[in-house]
């Protein structure tokens, strides 16, 4: 998904320092397969100028990287994307987008360290690439929500069918989104925060 068509925040983005009212900073990881829109989501929602580690795609990736549905993609994340968004005056989220190609998945372990939760971004044209992604989060015990990115030519399925296909329990939220749109991406993050809050309340002693 092309970041160039994404929403932009009016005016200059803020400098990379926490608001003076901030009381808590939380690390959130955005994961998914190659070309599902992770860089786009971080870029559209970040209130600071996002840090990206995109490199131009070369012939070396042919036959190695699965670029189905991303034929016009000319650059790819090789380490991480980074952004920040203030959810409230007190709560700030630091966003880390992971590289999508399997050959860079060894970097995920470091990115998962200290993460409170994750967003799994999926493309319904390639649901199968989400299986390993979800499996890795489950193995590490990282709570997550699933965001279905809206591609123009992607088939749409009822949430119940997607839940069955991804083998997810009822309590894990699944939400449709457009990663290019700031409001839509923020809705995904708010869904994650509500989910994490519910989990914390469920674990709290009576």
Secondary structure, 3 states (H helix, E strand, C coil): CCHHHCCCCCCCCECCCCCCCCCEEEEEEEEECCCCCHHHHHHHHCCECCECCEEECCHHHCCCCCCCCCCCCCEEECCEEEEEEECCCCEEEEEEEECCCHHHHHHHHHHHCCCCEEEEEECHHHCCHHHHHHHHHHHHCCCEEEEEECCCCCCCCCHHHHHHHHCCCCCCCEEEECCCCHHHHHHHHHHHHHHHHHHHHHHCCC
